[in-house]
Amino acid sequence: MRFFIPGPAGRLQAVLWEPEPAAGAPPEAGVAPRAAAVVCHPHPLGGGTLDNNVVFRTARGLQHAGLAVLRFNFRGVGASEGIHDGNGAEEGDASAALDWLESRFPGVPLWGAGFSFGARTIASLAGRDRRIARVLCITMPCLKFDCSFLRRVRVPTHLITAGADEYGNGADLARHVPDLPAHVDSEEIPGVDHFFKGKTPELEARVLAWSRSMLAHAP
């Protein structure tokens, strides 16, 4: 079910997935989330919304690992109020989504995730928002945007790149930001384009595996 959360430029349209009960448990059986994640969608001017398939698969992988997951539309997208900015204001939308998750699940660790423009947005925000305990970036468009902000992220950060990504693959990122800190790591799905065409189930599986690994080593 879609609902609205407060945002800095008006209401933001959102969808929340909570962890699913174990097989055989009644649907009403609640499952306490291990963490709660915001997932940000790709560029609105390219048709990016919370319904993007890569965003959906990323959110599903996180949910299956035991997280509560909030997808939302940036300002001016879908039924979200406001006007697209594209120069950093969407970070305020992501921060508002974290505010909502923090209120809904008090005391639960907060993660940030995003695809393409959404990855750029959440990773840049993570450089100054100390609430974000983990960052997951699905592609980083380093051939289109300056991604040097990754040097400022101080928490475990994982990038899943696409080998044939026209906006920048793992090798491109290594050339443009050669001095990434050790806690920023990456893996690549070879031979696939920016949208992981034909490989979104593999993407979901990799998100799930990384999420479980992070939870297993959480303090």
C-alpha positions in Angstrom: 0.0 0.0 0.0 1.3 3.5 -0.9 1.3 6.3 1.7 2.9 9.6 2.2 5.7 10.8 4.5 6.7 14.4 5.3 9.4 15.8 3.1 11.3 19.1 2.9 9.5 20.1 -0.3 6.1 18.5 0.5 4.8 15.0 0.9 6.7 12.1 -0.5 5.0 9.0 -1.8 6.4 5.8 -0.3 6.1 2.0 0.1 7.2 0.1 3.2 8.1 -3.6 3.2 8.6 -5.3 6.6 10.4 -8.6 7.1 8.3 -11.6 6.2 7.2 -14.2 8.8 9.0 -17.5 8.6 7.4 -20.2 6.4 4.3 -21.7 8.2 3.9 -18.7 10.6 0.6 -16.9 10.5 0.6 -13.7 8.4 -0.1 -11.6 11.4 3.0 -12.8 13.2 5.3 -9.8 13.4 9.0 -10.0 12.7 11.3 -7.4 14.3 13.6 -6.0 11.6 17.4 -6.5 12.1 17.9 -3.1 10.4 15.8 -0.6 8.4 16.9 0.7 4.9 15.9 3.5 2.6 16.3 2.7 -1.1 16.6 5.6 -3.5 15.6 5.4 -7.2 17.5 6.5 -10.3 17.3 9.8 -12.1 13.8 11.2 -12.4 14.5 12.8 -15.8 15.4 9.3 -17.1 12.0 7.9 -15.8 13.3 6.8 -12.4 10.7 6.0 -9.8 10.3 3.7 -6.8 8.9 1.1 -9.1 12.2 0.8 -11.1 13.0 -2.9 -11.4 16.5 -2.6 -10.0 15.2 -0.6 -7.0 12.5 -3.3 -6.6 15.1 -6.1 -6.7 17.4 -4.3 -4.3 14.6 -3.7 -1.8 13.5 -7.4 -2.1 17.1 -8.6 -1.3 17.3 -6.4 1.7 13.8 -7.5 2.9 14.7 -11.2 2.6 17.8 -10.6 4.7 15.5 -9.4 7.5 15.3 -5.6 7.0 12.4 -3.2 6.9 12.7 -1.4 3.6 11.3 2.0 2.6 11.2 3.0 -1.1 10.0 6.5 -1.9 9.6 8.8 -4.8 11.9 11.9 -4.8 10.3 15.3 -5.0 8.2 15.9 -8.2 8.1 12.2 -9.0 4.8 10.2 -9.1 2.6 11.6 -6.4 5.4 13.2 -4.5 5.1 17.0 -4.1 7.7 19.5 -5.1 9.9 20.0 -8.1 12.9 18.0 -9.3 16.2 19.6 -8.3 19.1 17.2 -9.3 21.8 19.3 -7.6 21.7 17.9 -4.1 18.2 18.8 -2.8 17.1 15.2 -3.1 19.4 14.4 -0.3 16.9 16.2 1.9 14.2 13.8 0.7 16.4 10.8 1.6 17.1 12.4 5.0 13.3 12.8 5.5 12.9 9.1 4.6 15.4 8.2 7.3 13.6 10.4 9.8 10.4 8.5 9.1 12.2 5.1 9.5 13.9 6.2 12.7 10.5 7.1 14.1 8.8 3.9 12.9 11.6 1.6 14.1 13.3 3.4 17.1 16.7 1.9 18.0 17.0 -0.1 14.8 20.2 0.5 12.7 19.6 2.5 9.6 21.0 1.7 6.2 21.0 3.6 3.0 20.8 2.1 -0.5 20.3 3.5 -4.0 20.6 2.8 -7.7 22.5 5.2 -10.0 21.4 8.7 -9.2 19.9 7.2 -6.0 23.2 5.7 -5.2 25.0 9.0 -5.7 22.3 10.7 -3.5 22.4 8.3 -0.5 26.2 7.9 -0.6 26.7 11.7 -0.6 24.3 12.0 2.3 26.1 9.3 4.2 29.2 11.4 4.3 27.6 13.7 6.8 24.6 11.8 8.3 25.9 9.7 11.1 22.7 7.8 11.5 23.5 5.7 8.4 25.3 2.6 9.5 25.7 0.8 6.1 25.6 2.0 2.5 24.7 -0.1 -0.6 25.2 1.5 -4.0 23.9 -0.2 -7.1 26.1 1.3 -9.8 27.8 4.6 -9.3 27.5 6.9 -12.4 31.2 8.1 -12.2 31.3 9.0 -16.0 28.5 11.4 -15.6 29.0 12.8 -12.1 31.8 13.6 -9.7 31.8 10.8 -7.2 34.8 11.9 -5.1 32.3 12.2 -2.2 32.8 8.5 -1.6 36.1 9.4 0.1 34.0 11.0 2.9 31.8 8.0 3.7 33.0 6.6 7.1 30.9 3.4 7.3 31.0 0.0 5.5 30.0 0.8 1.9 29.4 -1.8 -0.9 29.1 -1.1 -4.6 27.6 -3.6 -7.1 28.7 -2.5 -10.5 27.7 -3.5 -14.0 30.5 -4.6 -16.3 29.1 -3.0 -19.5 27.6 0.1 -17.8 27.8 3.1 -20.1 27.7 5.4 -17.0 30.7 3.8 -15.4 31.8 0.3 -14.3 34.2 -0.8 -11.6 37.3 -0.1 -13.6 36.0 3.4 -14.5 35.3 4.1 -10.8 38.8 3.0 -9.8 40.3 5.4 -12.4 38.2 8.4 -11.3 38.4 7.8 -7.5 41.6 5.7 -7.1 42.0 6.4 -3.4 38.8 4.9 -2.0 39.0 4.0 1.7 39.3 0.3 2.6 35.8 0.1 3.9 34.4 1.0 0.5 34.4 -2.2 -1.5 32.8 -3.5 -4.7 31.9 -6.5 -6.8 30.8 -6.5 -10.5 28.3 -8.5 -12.6 30.2 -8.8 -15.9 28.8 -8.1 -19.3 25.6 -6.5 -18.2 24.3 -3.0 -18.9 23.4 -0.2 -16.5 19.9 -1.7 -15.8 21.2 -5.3 -15.3 19.0 -6.5 -18.1 18.6 -10.3 -17.7 20.5 -10.3 -14.5 18.2 -8.7 -11.9 17.6 -12.0 -10.1 21.4 -12.3 -9.7 21.5 -8.7 -8.5 18.9 -9.5 -5.9 20.9 -12.6 -4.7 24.0 -10.5 -4.4 22.2 -7.9 -2.3 20.8 -10.6 -0.1 24.3 -12.2 0.4 25.9 -8.9 1.2 23.1 -7.9 3.6 23.4 -11.2 5.5 27.1 -10.8 5.8 26.7 -7.3 7.2 24.1 -8.5 9.7 26.3 -11.5 10.7 29.1 -9.2 11.7 27.0 -6.4 13.2 27.9 -5.5 16.8 
